[in-house]
Amino acid sequence: MSALDIRNVTKAYGPTTVLDDISLRAESNEFIAFLGPSGCGKTTLLRMVAGLETVDSGQIHIGGQRIDELAPGERGVAMVFQHYALYPHMTIRENMAFGLKNIKISKTEIDARIAEAARILEIEPFLDKKPGQLSGGQKQRVAIGRAIVKKPDIFLFDEPLSNLDAALRMRTRLELAQLRRRLKATMILVTHDQVEAMTLADRIVVMYGRKIQQVGTPMEIYGQPANRFVASFVGSPPMNFMPVTVTGTPSVVTLRDGTVLTTAIANLPESASWELGLRPENVRVNDTGVSAKVEFVERLGERALIYARLSDGTAITAEDVGLSRLTIGDEVHLSIDAQAAHLFDADGRGYHAEAA
């Protein structure tokens, strides 16, 4: 069993608290992504699991055993770093063997583990080369291979794809997904890239402001964001937000330009103010609907993003067909799918239609 339990963990550097009473459980063989902006504490949390940072209060358990008081090498984890951390003077084979030699694994077993990892990662031709002879993607595979040969209970990935170009990142993301299926191991990924989190993880842990904001499957995070921060951070382009007044159940909302929309959200509490949240895919260029003026058109091939302003000056992002003929300054009509809308109260708490 390689379940990870993080229990009421707090971490501070001097007077600055970076993690505040964090609790989380990752099940055995689950792939979890820590997602959040720079400075939210996600890497610090990963490093505390690895033993590279101390825990000020709270506990960390793996497979039922408390590990936060153990040395890093005794925790049963292997970490893949953002910058590869390969020894430049050693061959790839020597890099992969180095940690195993330090814990007195036999040469026969080391050779067998390296051969197996090299086969899985398709790096057999590189074993007698040095890191300087490899591309960035090849170096990242070697770094992953060095983790594999340790046969850890948990793999820890600290933004492993951030140094790769866009095309290589996409290919390596696919390789990581395939690797996960082969190894059937618990994996924790730290990333600020929501595409990585959405495509790789079983569950996403969204972090911000020293706290966990939400834990859920990718589509739970996207479709039912717990609060305004999660709604704004997850999704590209970001969700539209606009102030509204709310009446009735299901909730009828009125935009500042006077447009009235009927949402599918019921049983709202009292709040001093409300914001309507709309994903751009739920706002479409149409022959009828809310009037807006185009400020910018982003052409993406299969679709076009239309950045516009309503008559009251509210900014809104909508979608149009890939061959959109719109240009800056055009007057358009936008149809809004109010049944897909979200509402956020004065504290930023999110409310949504009941999931089907």
NUVO-474264 format. One record per residue: z, x, y of N, C-alpha, C, O in turn; residue in one letter. Coordinates in steps of 0.2 Angstrom, whole numbers, padded with zeros to 4 digits, always signed. Atoms other than C-alpha are relative to their C-alpha. Layout:
// residues N
ZXYZXYZXYZXYa/...
***
This chain:
// residues 356
+0000+0004-0006+0000+0000+0000+0000+0004+0006+0004+0009+0007m/+0001-0004-0006-0005+0007+0017+0001-0005+0006-0003-0004+0011s/-0001+0004-0006+0001-0007+0029+0004+0004+0005+0008+0008+0004a/-0003-0004-0005+0006-0001+0046+0004-0005+0004+0002-0011+0006l/-0004+0004-0004+0021-0009+0055+0003+0004+0006+0006+0009+0005d/-0003-0003-0006+0025-0005+0073+0005-0005+0003+0003-0011+0004i/-0006+0004-0002+0042-0012+0078+0003+0002+0006+0007+0007+0007r/-0004+0000-0006+0048-0014+0096+0000+0007+0003+0005+0010+0005n/+0001-0007-0002+0041+0003+0101-0001+0001+0008-0005-0003+0011v/+0000-0001-0007+0044+0009+0119-0001+0008+0001+0001+0012-0003t/+0002-0007-0002+0037+0025+0127+0000+0001+0007-0003-0003+0011k/+0000-0002-0007+0040+0033+0144-0001+0007+0001+0002+0011-0003a/+0000-0007-0002+0036+0049+0153+0004+0000+0006+0001-0002+0012y/-0004+0000-0006+0050+0052+0165+0002-0008+0002+0004-0012-0003g/-0001+0007-0002+0052+0036+0175-0005-0005-0001-0004-0011+0000p/+0006+0004+0001+0035+0029+0170+0000-0002-0007-0001+0002-0011t/+0001+0003+0007+0035+0017+0155-0008-0001-0001-0011-0004+0003t/+0007+0001+0001+0018+0018+0147-0001-0005-0006-0006-0008-0006v/+0000+0005+0005+0022+0006+0132+0007-0003+0000+0012+0000+0000l/-0006+0004-0001+0035-0008+0133+0001-0005-0006-0002-0010-0006d/-0002+0004+0005+0042-0015+0117-0006-0003-0004-0007-0009-0004d/+0006+0002+0003+0026-0015+0107+0002-0001-0008+0005+0003-0011i/-0001+0002+0007+0026-0024+0090-0007-0002-0003-0010-0006+0000s/+0006+0002+0003+0011-0025+0078+0000+0002-0007+0003+0006-0010l/+0001-0001+0007+0007-0026+0060-0008+0000-0002-0011-0004-0001r/+0007+0000+0003-0010-0020+0052+0001+0000-0008+0005+0004-0011a/+0000+0001+0007-0012-0025+0034-0004+0006-0004-0008+0009-0001e/+0003-0006+0004-0017-0013+0020-0008-0002+0000-0010-0007-0001s/+0007+0000+0000-0036-0010+0021-0003-0004+0006-0009-0005+0006n/+0003+0004-0006-0038-0019+0038-0002+0006+0005+0000+0011+0005e/+0003-0004-0006-0048-0011+0052+0002-0004+0006+0000-0009+0008f/-0003+0002-0006-0039-0013+0068-0003+0004+0006-0003+0010+0005i/+0002-0003-0006-0046-0009+0086+0005-0001+0005+0007-0006+0007a/-0004+0001-0006-0035-0005+0100-0005+0001+0006-0008+0006+0007f/+0005+0000-0005-0045-0010+0115+0003-0001+0007+0008-0005+0008l/-0003+0000-0007-0041-0008+0134-0003+0005+0004-0006+0010+0002g/+0002-0005-0005-0045+0001+0150+0004+0006-0001+0009+0007-0004p/-0003-0007+0000-0041+0019+0153+0007-0001+0003+0008-0005+0008s/-0007+0000-0002-0022+0021+0155+0004-0006-0002+0010-0007+0000g/-0003+0005+0002-0017+0006+0146+0005+0001-0006+0010-0003-0008c/-0005-0003+0005-0007+0016+0132-0003+0000-0007+0001+0001-0011g/+0003+0001+0006-0019+0013+0118+0000+0007-0004+0002+0007-0010k/+0000-0007+0003-0021+0032+0114+0007+0003-0001+0009+0006-0006t/-0007-0002+0001-0002+0035+0117+0003-0003-0007+0006+0000-0011t/-0002+0004+0006+0001+0022+0103-0002+0003-0006+0001+0004-0011l/+0003-0003+0006-0011+0030+0091+0003+0007-0001+0005+0008-0007l/-0003-0006+0001-0003+0047+0094+0007+0000-0002+0009+0004-0006r/-0007+0001+0002+0014+0040+0091+0000-0001-0008+0004+0001-0012m/+0001+0001+0007+0008+0034+0074-0002+0007-0004+0001+0008-0009v/+0002-0006+0003+0000+0051+0071+0006+0005+0000+0006+0010-0004a/-0005-0005-0001+0016+0060+0076-0001+0005+0005+0003+0010+0005g/+0002-0005-0006+0008+0069+0091+0004-0002+0006+0004+0002+0011l/-0005+0002-0006+0020+0059+0103+0006-0003-0004+0006-0006-0009e/-0006+0002+0003+0038+0055+0100+0001-0008+0002-0002-0010+0007t/-0002+0007-0002+0045+0037+0100+0006+0000+0003+0011+0002+0001v/-0006+0001-0004+0058+0033+0113+0005-0005-0003+0011-0003-0004d/-0004+0005+0004+0064+0018+0104-0005-0004-0004-0011-0005-0003s/+0004+0003+0005+0058+0007+0090-0001+0004-0006+0001+0010-0007g/+0002-0003+0006+0051+0011+0073-0007-0001-0002-0010-0006+0000q/+0007+0001+0003+0035+0014+0064+0000+0001-0007+0003+0006-0010i/+0000+0000+0007+0033+0011+0046-0007+0000-0003-0012-0004+0000h/+0007+0000+0003+0018+0014+0034+0002-0001-0008+0006+0003-0011i/-0002+0002+0007+0019+0006+0017+0007-0001-0002+0009+0000-0007g/-0007+0001+0001+0037+0001+0019+0004+0006+0002+0010+0005+0002g/-0004-0006-0001+0042+0019+0023+0000+0001+0008-0005+0001+0011q/-0001-0002-0007+0049+0023+0040-0003+0007+0001-0001+0012-0002r/+0003-0007-0001+0038+0038+0047+0001+0003+0007-0001+0009+0008i/-0001-0003-0006+0042+0040+0065+0004+0006+0001+0004+0009+0006d/-0004-0006+0000+0055+0053+0061-0003+0006-0004+0000+0011-0005e/+0003-0005+0005+0043+0063+0049-0004+0004+0004-0007+0002+0010l/+0005-0005-0003+0033+0078+0054-0007-0003-0001-0008-0007-0006a/+0007+0002+0000+0014+0074+0057-0003+0000-0007-0006-0004-0010p/+0003-0001+0007+0009+0081+0040+0003-0004-0006+0000-0004-0011g/-0003+0003+0006+0021+0071+0030-0001-0008+0001+0002-0012-0003e/+0001+0007-0001+0015+0054+0037-0005-0004-0004-0005-0010-0004r/+0006+0003+0004+0000+0051+0026-0005-0003+0005-0009-0008+0003g/+0006+0002-0005-0012+0049+0041-0004+0006+0001-0003+0011+0000v/+0004-0005-0002-0027+0058+0046-0004-0002+0007-0006-0008+0007a/+0003+0002-0007-0034+0058+0064-0007+0003+0001-0007+0009+0000m/+0007-0003-0002-0052+0060+0070+0000+0000+0008+0001-0006+0011v/-0001-0001-0007-0052+0066+0088-0007-0001+0004-0012-0001+0001f/+0006+0001-0004-0064+0062+0102-0004+0006+0001-0010+0006+0001q/+0004-0006-0001-0069+0080+0104-0001+0004-0006-0001+0011-0006h/+0002-0003+0007-0071+0084+0085+0006+0005-0002+0008+0005-0008y/-0005-0004+0001-0058+0098+0086-0002+0004-0007+0003+0005-0011a/+0002-0004+0005-0068+0109+0074+0001+0008+0002+0000+0009+0008l/+0000-0007-0001-0065+0128+0072-0007+0003+0000-0010+0003-0005y/+0007-0002-0001-0081+0136+0079-0001+0006-0004-0007+0007-0006p/+0002-0006+0004-0079+0152+0069+0000-0001-0008-0002+0004-0011h/+0000+0002+0007-0077+0143+0052-0007-0004-0002-0009-0007+0003m/+0005+0005+0002-0091+0135+0042+0003-0007-0001+0009-0008+0000t/-0002+0007+0001-0091+0117+0039+0005-0001-0006+0010-0005-0006i/-0004+0000+0006-0084+0119+0022+0007+0003+0001+0012+0000-0001r/-0007-0003-0001-0070+0130+0028+0004-0004+0005+0010-0005+0004e/-0003+0004-0004-0066+0118+0042+0003-0006-0004+0009-0008-0003n/-0003+0005+0004-0064+0104+0029+0005+0002-0005+0010-0002-0007m/-0005-0003+0005-0054+0115+0017+0006+0002+0004+0012+0002+0000a/-0006-0004-0003-0042+0122+0030+0007-0004+0000+0011-0001-0003f/-0006+0004+0000-0029+0108+0031+0002+0000-0008+0008-0001-0009g/-0002+0000+0007-0029+0107+0012+0003+0006-0003+0008+0006-0007l/-0003-0006+0002-0026+0125+0009+0007+0001+0003+0011+0004-0001k/-0007-0001-0003-0011+0124+0021+0005-0004-0004+0011-0002-0004n/-0005+0004+0004-0003+0111+0009-0001+0002-0007+0002-0002-0012i/+0000-0003+0006-0007+0122-0006-0004-0005-0006-0002-0005-0012k/+0004+0004+0004-0020+0110-0014-0004+0006-0004-0006+0011-0001i/+0003-0005+0004-0029+0120-0028-0007+0000+0002-0010-0005+0004s/+0007-0001-0002-0046+0127-0025-0005-0005-0004-0010-0007-0001k/+0004+0005+0004-0054+0116-0039+0000-0007+0004-0005-0010+0004t/-0001+0007-0003-0047+0100-0031-0003+0000+0007-0006-0005+0009e/+0003-0001-0007-0052+0106-0013-0008-0001-0001-0011-0004+0003i/+0007+0000+0001-0070+0109-0019-0002-0007-0002-0008-0009+0001d/+0002+0007+0002-0071+0092-0027+0001-0005+0005-0004-0009+0006a/-0001+0004-0006-0064+0083-0012-0006+0001+0005-0008-0004+0008r/+0005-0002-0005-0076+0092+0000-0007-0003-0003-0011-0006+0001i/+0007+0002+0003-0091+0088-0012-0001-0008+0001-0006-0010+0003a/+0000+0007-0001-0086+0070-0012-0001-0003+0007-0005-0007+0008e/+0001+0002-0007-0084+0068+0006-0007+0002+0003-0010-0002+0007a/+0007-0002-0003-0100+0077+0010-0005-0004-0003-0010-0006+0001a/+0005+0004+0003-0109+0066-0002+0000-0007+0004-0005-0010+0006r/-0001+0007-0004-0102+0050+0007-0003+0000+0007-0006-0004+0009i/+0002-0001-0007-0106+0057+0024-0007+0003+0001-0010+0003+0006l/+0007-0003+0000-0123+0065+0019+0000+0006+0004-0005+0007+0009e/+0000-0007-0004-0118+0082+0026+0000+0006-0005+0002+0011-0003i/+0001-0005+0004-0121+0092+0011-0004+0006+0002-0002+0012+0001e/+0004-0006-0002-0135+0103+0019+0004+0004+0006+0002+0009+0007p/-0004-0004-0006-0122+0108+0033+0006+0004-0002+0009+0007+0002f/-0006-0003+0002-0108+0114+0023+0001+0008+0001+0007+0010+0002l/+0000-0008-0001-0112+0133+0025-0002+0002+0007-0003+0008+0008d/+0002-0001-0007-0117+0131+0043+0007+0000+0005+0012-0002+0002k/-0006+0000-0004-0105+0133+0058-0001-0006+0005-0007-0008+0006k/+0000+0006-0005-0101+0119+0071-0005+0001+0005-0009-0004+0007p/+0005-0001-0005-0112+0127+0084-0007-0001-0002-0012-0002+0003g/+0006+0001+0003-0127+0124+0073-0002-0007-0001-0007-0009-0003q/+0000+0007+0002-0124+0105+0072-0001-0004+0007+0001-0002+0012l/+0000+0004-0006-0128+0091+0084+0006-0004+0000+0011-0003-0004s/-0006+0003-0001-0115+0080+0091+0002-0005-0005+0007-0006-0008g/-0001+0005+0005-0117+0066+0078+0002+0004-0007+0006+0001-0010g/-0002-0004+0006-0116+0079+0064+0007+0003+0000+0010+0002-0005q/-0007-0002-0001-0100+0086+0071+0004-0005-0001+0010-0004-0004k/-0004+0006+0000-0093+0069+0072+0001-0002-0008+0007-0004-0010q/+0000+0002+0008-0097+0066+0053+0004+0005-0003+0008+0004-0008r/-0004-0005+0003-0089+0083+0049+0008-0002+0002+0012-0001-0003v/-0007+0001-0002-0073+0078+0059+0002-0006-0005+0008-0006-0007a/-0002+0005+0004-0073+0062+0049+0001+0002-0007+0006+0000-0011i/+0000-0002+0006-0076+0071+0033+0007+0004-0001+0010+0004-0006g/-0006-0004+0000-0061+0083+0037+0006-0005-0001+0011-0004-0004r/-0005+0005+0001-0050+0067+0038-0001-0003-0007+0005-0004-0011a/+0000+0003+0007-0057+0060+0021+0003+0004-0005+0006+0001-0010i/-0002-0004+0005-0053+0075+0011+0008+0000-0001+0011+0002-0006v/-0008+0001+0001-0034+0072+0015+0002-0006-0004+0008-0006-0005k/-0001+0006+0004-0035+0056+0006+0006-0004+0003+0011-0005+0000k/-0006+0003-0003-0023+0048+0019+0001-0008-0001-0004-0011-0004p/-0001+0007+0000-0015+0031+0019-0004-0004+0006-0006-0010+0005d/+0003+0003-0006-0022+0027+0036-0004+0005+0004-0002+0011+0005i/+0005-0004-0004-0037+0034+0046+0002-0002+0007+0002-0008+0009f/-0001+0002-0007-0034+0035+0065-0006+0003+0004-0007+0009+0003l/+0006-0002-0004-0049+0036+0076+0001+0000+0008+0002-0006+0010f/-0001+0000-0007-0047+0041+0094-0007+0001+0004-0009+0006+0005d/+0007+0000-0003-0063+0036+0103-0005+0005-0003-0008+0009+0001e/+0005-0005+0004-0074+0045+0090-0007+0000+0002-0011+0005+0001p/+0007+0001-0001-0090+0039+0097-0002+0001+0008-0008+0001+0010l/+0001+0000-0007-0088+0042+0116-0004+0005+0002-0007+0005+0008s/+0004-0006-0002-0096+0059+0117-0008-0001-0002-0011+0004-0001n/+0006+0000+0002-0112+0053+0109-0005-0004+0004-0002-0009+0008l/+0005+0004-0004-0128+0046+0117-0001-0007-0003+0002-0008-0008d/+0000+0007+0002-0132+0028+0116-0003-0002-0007+0000-0005-0011a/+0003+0002+0006-0144+0028+0102+0004+0003-0006+0005+0000-0011a/-0004-0003+0005-0133+0040+0092+0006-0004-0002+0009-0004-0007l/-0006+0004+0001-0118+0030+0095-0001-0006-0004+0003-0008-0008r/+0001+0006+0004-0126+0014+0088-0001+0002-0007+0002-0001-0012m/+0001-0002+0007-0131+0024+0072+0006+0002-0003+0008+0000-0009r/-0006-0002+0003-0114+0032+0070+0005-0006-0001+0009-0006-0005t/-0004+0006+0000-0106+0015+0073-0001-0004-0007+0003-0006-0011r/+0002+0003+0006-0116+0008+0058+0003+0004-0006+0005+0002-0011l/-0003-0004+0005-0111+0023+0048+0007-0001-0001+0010-0001-0007e/-0007+0001+0000-0093+0020+0052+0002-0006-0004+0007-0007-0008l/-0001+0007+0003-0094+0002+0046-0002+0001-0007+0002-0002-0011a/+0001-0001+0007-0102+0008+0030+0005+0004-0004+0007+0003-0009q/-0005-0004+0003-0089+0021+0027+0006-0004-0001+0009-0003-0006l/-0006+0005+0001-0075+0008+0029-0001-0004-0006+0004-0004-0010r/+0001+0004+0006-0083-0002+0015+0001+0004-0006+0003+0002-0011r/+0000-0005+0005-0084+0013+0004+0007+0002-0002+0009+0002-0007r/-0007-0003+0001-0066+0020+0007+0005-0006-0001+0010-0004-0005l/-0005+0005+0001-0057+0003+0007+0007+0002+0003+0012+0002-0001k/-0006-0003-0002-0044+0011+0018+0002-0004+0007-0002-0007+0010a/-0002+0003-0006-0033+0005+0033-0003+0005+0005-0002+0011+0005t/+0003-0004-0005-0041+0011+0049+0002-0003+0007+0002-0009+0008m/-0002+0002-0007-0035+0011+0067-0005+0003+0005-0006+0010+0005i/+0004-0003-0005-0048+0014+0081+0002-0002+0007+0003-0007+0009l/-0001+0001-0007-0045+0017+0099-0006+0000+0004-0010+0005+0003v/+0007+0000-0004-0059+0012+0111+0001-0004+0006+0005-0008+0007t/+0001+0004-0006-0063+0006+0128-0006-0004+0000-0008-0008+0004h/+0007+0003+0000-0080+0000+0122+0001-0006-0004+0002-0006-0010d/-0001+0006+0004-0079-0018+0117-0005-0001-0005-0004-0005-0010q/+0005+0001+0005-0095-0017+0107+0002+0003-0006+0002+0000-0012v/-0003-0003+0006-0087-0005+0095+0006-0004-0003+0006-0005-0009e/-0005+0004+0002-0072-0016+0094-0002-0006-0003+0000-0008-0009a/+0002+0006+0003-0081-0032+0091-0004+0001-0006-0004-0003-0010m/+0004-0001+0006-0093-0025+0078+0003+0003-0006+0001+0002-0011t/-0003-0004+0006-0081-0014+0068+0006-0003-0002+0008-0003-0008l/-0007+0002+0002-0064-0022+0068+0001-0007-0003-0003-0011-0002a/-0002+0007+0002-0056-0036+0058+0004-0003+0005+0003-0010+0006d/-0004+0003-0005-0044-0039+0072+0000+0005+0006+0000+0011+0005r/-0001-0004-0006-0043-0032+0090+0006-0001+0003+0009-0007+0004i/-0006+0000-0004-0028-0028+0099-0001+0002+0008-0003+0008+0009v/+0002-0001-0007-0031-0030+0118+0006+0002+0004+0011-0001+0004v/-0006-0003-0003-0019-0019+0128-0002+0001+0008-0007+0002+0010m/+0001+0000-0007-0016-0019+0147+0007+0000+0003+0011-0004+0000y/-0006+0001-0003-0001-0016+0158+0006+0002-0004+0011-0002-0004g/-0006-0002+0004+0010-0007+0145+0001-0005-0006+0006-0004-0010r/-0001+0005+0005+0009-0023+0134-0006-0001-0004-0012+0000-0002k/+0006+0003+0004-0002-0031+0120-0001-0006+0003+0004-0011+0004i/+0002+0006-0004-0011-0045+0129-0002-0005-0005-0001-0011-0004q/+0002+0005+0005-0018-0053+0113-0002+0004-0006-0005+0010-0006q/+0002-0003+0006-0021-0049+0095-0004-0006-0004-0002-0012-0004v/+0004+0005+0003-0035-0059+0086-0007+0003-0003-0008+0009-0002g/+0007-0002+0002-0052-0058+0077-0005+0001+0006-0003-0002+0011t/+0005-0001-0006-0067-0053+0088-0002-0006+0003-0002-0007+0009p/+0002+0007-0003-0072-0071+0090+0005-0004+0003+0004-0008+0007m/-0006+0003-0003-0055-0077+0093+0001+0003+0007+0003-0001+0012e/-0001-0003-0006-0053-0064+0107-0006-0002+0005-0004-0003+0011i/+0005+0002-0004-0070-0069+0114+0000-0007+0002-0001-0009+0008y/+0000+0008-0001-0069-0088+0112+0006-0003+0002+0006-0008+0005g/-0006+0003-0002-0051-0091+0115+0005+0005+0003+0010+0007+0001q/-0005-0006-0003-0044-0077+0127+0006-0003+0002+0007-0008+0005p/-0006+0002-0001-0026-0078+0129+0002-0001+0008+0006-0005+0010a/-0002+0000-0007-0026-0075+0148-0006+0003+0004-0011+0005+0001n/+0005-0001-0004-0037-0071+0162-0002+0008-0001-0008+0009+0000r/+0002-0007+0001-0037-0052+0159-0004+0001-0006-0010+0004-0006f/+0004-0001+0006-0043-0053+0141-0007-0004+0001-0012-0001-0001v/+0007+0004-0001-0057-0066+0147-0004+0005+0004-0010+0005+0003a/+0004-0004-0005-0062-0054+0161-0002+0007-0003-0008+0010-0002s/+0002-0006+0003-0062-0038+0150-0004+0000-0006-0009+0004-0007f/+0004+0001+0006-0070-0044+0134-0006-0005+0002-0005-0010+0004v/+0006+0004-0002-0088-0050+0137-0004+0004+0005-0002+0007+0010g/+0004-0003-0005-0103-0042+0145-0007-0004+0001-0010-0005-0004s/-0004-0001-0006-0107-0047+0158+0006-0004+0000+0007-0008-0005p/-0006+0004+0000-0090-0053+0162+0000-0007+0001-0005-0010+0004p/-0001+0007-0002-0084-0071+0163-0001-0002+0007+0002+0002+0011m/-0001+0003-0007-0087-0081+0179+0007-0003+0001+0009-0007-0004n/-0007+0003-0001-0071-0086+0187-0001-0004+0007-0004-0001+0012f/+0001+0003-0006-0071-0099+0201+0006-0005+0001+0008-0009-0004m/-0005+0004-0001-0057-0109+0209-0002-0008+0000-0007-0009+0002p/+0001+0007+0001-0056-0128+0205+0006-0004+0001+0012-0002+0000v/-0006+0004+0001-0045-0143+0206-0001-0004-0006-0007-0005-0008t/+0000+0003+0007-0041-0152+0190+0003-0007+0000+0008-0008+0003v/-0002+0007+0001-0039-0171+0186-0002-0002-0006-0007+0000-0009t/+0001+0003+0006-0038-0181+0171+0000+0003-0006+0002+0009-0006g/+0000-0002+0007-0038-0179+0152-0005-0003-0004-0005-0009-0005t/+0002-0007-0001-0050-0172+0146+0000+0002+0007-0002-0002+0011p/-0001-0003-0007-0049-0161+0161-0006+0000+0004-0011+0003+0002s/+0006+0000-0005-0061-0165+0175+0001+0005+0006+0007+0004+0009v/-0001-0005-0005-0064-0151+0187-0005-0001+0006-0010-0003+0004v/+0004+0000-0005-0071-0150+0204-0001+0007+0003+0004+0010+0005t/+0001-0006-0003-0079-0135+0211+0001+0000+0008+0001-0006+0010l/-0001+0001-0007-0077-0130+0229-0006-0003+0004-0006-0005+0010r/+0006+0003-0003-0095-0136+0233-0001-0007-0002-0005-0010+0000d/-0001+0007+0001-0090-0153+0227-0003-0002-0007-0003-0008-0009g/+0002+0002+0007-0098-0152+0209+0005-0002-0004+0010+0002-0005t/-0005+0003+0005-0089-0162+0196-0002+0002-0007-0008+0000-0009v/+0001-0001+0007-0088-0156+0178+0005-0003-0004+0011-0003-0003l/-0005+0002+0005-0080-0163+0163+0001+0005-0006-0004+0006-0010t/-0001-0005+0005-0072-0150+0151+0002-0004-0006+0003-0010-0006t/-0003+0002+0007-0066-0152+0133+0007+0002-0001+0010+0001-0006a/-0007-0002+0001-0049-0146+0137+0005-0005+0002+0004-0009+0007i/-0005+0006-0001-0034-0158+0136+0007+0003+0000+0008+0009-0002a/-0007-0002+0000-0016-0158+0139+0002+0006+0004+0006+0010+0001n/-0002-0005-0004-0014-0146+0153+0006-0001+0003+0008-0006+0005l/-0007+0001-0003+0003-0142+0160-0002+0000+0008-0007+0001+0010p/+0001-0001-0007+0006-0142+0179-0001+0007+0002+0002+0011-0001e/+0001-0007-0003+0000-0127+0189-0001-0001+0007-0005-0006+0010s/+0001+0000-0007+0000-0123+0207-0008+0001+0002-0010-0001+0007a/+0008-0001-0001-0019-0118+0205-0003+0001-0006+0000+0003-0011s/+0004-0001+0006-0033-0117+0193-0006+0004+0001-0009+0003+0006w/+0007-0003+0000-0048-0106+0189-0004-0002-0006-0001-0003-0011e/+0005+0001+0005-0063-0111+0179-0003+0006-0002-0005+0010+0002l/+0004-0006+0003-0070-0098+0167-0006-0002-0004-0006-0007-0008g/+0006+0002+0004-0088-0099+0161-0003+0007-0002-0004+0011+0002l/+0004-0006+0003-0097-0086+0150-0007-0001+0003-0010-0007+0004r/+0007+0001-0003-0114-0082+0158-0005-0004-0005-0010-0007-0002p/+0005+0004+0005-0123-0089+0142+0001-0007+0001-0003-0011-0002e/-0001+0007-0001-0115-0106+0147-0002-0002+0006-0001-0008+0008n/+0003+0002-0007-0124-0106+0164-0007+0002-0001-0009+0008-0001v/+0007-0002+0002-0143-0107+0162-0004-0003+0006-0002-0008+0010r/+0005+0002-0005-0157-0108+0175-0004-0006-0003-0006-0006-0009v/+0003+0007+0002-0164-0126+0174-0003-0003+0006-0003-0001+0012n/+0004+0004-0006-0174-0139+0184+0005-0004+0004+0004-0005+0010d/-0005+0004-0004-0158-0148+0189+0007+0004-0001+0008+0008-0006t/-0006-0003+0001-0140-0143+0191+0003+0002+0007+0001+0000+0012g/-0003-0002-0006-0129-0134+0204-0005+0005+0003-0009+0009+0000v/+0005-0004-0004-0139-0126+0218+0003+0007+0001+0009+0008+0002s/-0002-0007-0001-0138-0107+0220-0005+0004+0003-0011+0002+0002a/+0005-0005-0002-0147-0092+0228+0001+0006-0003+0006+0009-0004k/+0000-0006+0004-0152-0077+0218+0001+0006+0005-0002+0007+0010v/-0001-0006-0004-0145-0061+0224-0003+0007-0004-0004+0012-0001e/+0003-0006+0004-0151-0049+0210-0002-0003-0007+0001-0008-0010f/+0002+0002+0007-0160-0051+0193+0000+0007-0004-0003+0012-0002v/-0001-0006+0004-0156-0039+0179-0004-0002-0007-0003-0007-0010e/+0004+0001+0005-0170-0039+0166+0001+0004-0006+0001+0010-0006r/-0002-0004+0006-0165-0035+0148-0004-0001-0006-0003+0001-0011l/+0005+0000+0006-0180-0039+0138+0000-0007-0003-0004-0012-0001g/+0000+0006+0003-0175-0054+0128+0003-0005+0004+0003-0011+0003e/-0002+0005-0004-0166-0062+0142+0001+0003+0007+0000+0009+0008r/-0001-0003-0007-0163-0060+0161+0007-0003+0002+0008-0008+0001a/-0006+0002-0003-0146-0060+0170-0001-0002+0007-0004+0003+0011l/+0001+0002-0007-0146-0069+0186+0006+0000+0004+0011-0004+0002i/-0006+0000-0004-0133-0065+0199-0001-0004+0006-0006-0002+0010y/+0001+0004-0006-0132-0078+0212+0006-0003+0003+0012-0001+0001a/-0005+0003-0003-0121-0087+0224-0001-0008+0001-0006-0010+0003r/+0001+0007-0001-0117-0106+0225+0000-0001+0008+0001+0004+0012l/+0000+0002-0007-0118-0115+0242+0006+0002+0004+0006+0003+0010s/-0006-0001-0004-0100-0112+0246+0002+0008+0000+0007+0010+0002d/-0001-0007+0000-0102-0093+0243+0003+0003-0006+0004+0009-0007g/-0003-0002+0007-0094-0092+0225-0006+0004-0004-0011+0001-0005t/+0005-0004+0004-0103-0078+0215+0000-0003-0007+0005-0005-0010a/+0001+0003+0007-0110-0084+0198-0005+0004-0004-0010+0006-0001i/+0005-0003+0004-0119-0075+0184-0003-0005-0005+0001-0008-0009t/+0003+0004+0004-0131-0085+0174-0006+0003-0004-0007+0009-0003a/+0006-0003+0005-0145-0082+0160-0006-0004+0001-0006-0010+0003e/+0006+0003+0000-0163-0085+0161-0004+0003-0006-0002+0008-0009d/+0004-0003+0005-0177-0082+0149-0002+0007+0001-0002+0009+0007v/+0002-0007-0001-0183-0064+0146-0006+0001+0005-0006+0006+0009g/+0005-0001-0005-0199-0067+0156+0001-0004+0006-0004-0007+0010l/-0002+0004-0006-0190-0075+0171-0004+0002+0006-0006+0008+0006s/+0005-0001-0005-0201-0076+0186+0005+0000+0007+0002+0001+0012r/-0005+0001-0006-0185-0077+0198+0000+0007+0003-0001+0012+0000l/+0000-0006-0004-0184-0064+0212+0006-0001+0005+0008-0007+0006t/-0006+0000-0005-0170-0060+0225-0002-0005+0006-0008-0004+0008i/+0001+0005-0006-0169-0074+0238-0002-0007-0002-0002-0012+0001g/+0002+0007+0002-0175-0088+0227+0006-0005-0001+0011-0003-0002d/-0005+0006+0001-0166-0105+0227-0001-0002-0007-0007-0004-0010e/+0000+0002+0007-0162-0110+0209+0005-0006-0001+0009-0007+0003v/-0005+0005+0003-0153-0124+0199+0003+0003-0006-0001+0006-0010h/-0004-0003+0006-0140-0119+0186+0003-0006-0003+0007-0010-0001l/-0003+0005+0004-0135-0131+0172+0006+0004-0003+0006+0009-0006s/-0006-0003+0002-0117-0128+0167+0002-0004-0007+0003-0010-0006i/-0002+0003+0006-0111-0131+0149+0008-0001+0001+0012+0004-0001d/-0008+0001-0001-0093-0138+0154+0004+0000-0006+0010+0001-0006a/-0003+0001+0006-0089-0141+0136+0002+0007-0003+0007+0007-0007q/-0002-0007+0002-0088-0122+0134+0005+0003+0005+0006+0009+0004a/-0004-0003-0005-0077-0119+0149+0007+0001-0002+0010-0001-0007a/-0007-0002+0001-0060-0111+0150+0003-0002+0006+0000-0002+0012h/-0004+0000-0006-0046-0114+0162+0006+0004+0000+0009+0006-0005l/-0005-0005+0000-0033-0102+0168+0005-0002+0006+0003-0004+0012f/-0005+0003-0005-0017-0107+0177+0002+0006+0005-0001+0011+0005d/-0002-0005-0006-0008-0098+0192+0003+0006-0003+0003+0011+0000a/-0003-0006+0004+0000-0086+0179-0006+0004-0004-0004+0009-0007d/+0005-0003+0004-0017-0082+0171+0000-0002-0007-0005+0001-0010g/+0000+0002+0007-0013-0091+0155-0007-0004-0001-0009-0008+0003r/+0006+0003+0002-0029-0097+0146+0001-0006-0004+0005-0007-0008g/+0000+0007+0004-0033-0115+0140-0007-0001-0002-0012+0000+0002y/+0007+0000+0002-0048-0119+0130+0000-0007-0004+0005-0010-0006h/+0001+0005+0004-0056-0133+0120+0003+0002-0007+0003+0007-0009a/-0002-0001+0007-0049-0135+0102-0005+0003-0004-0011+0000-0004e/+0005-0003+0004-0058-0124+0090-0002-0005-0005+0002-0008-0008a/+0002+0004+0005-0069-0133+0078+0002+0002-0007+0000-0001-0012a/
***
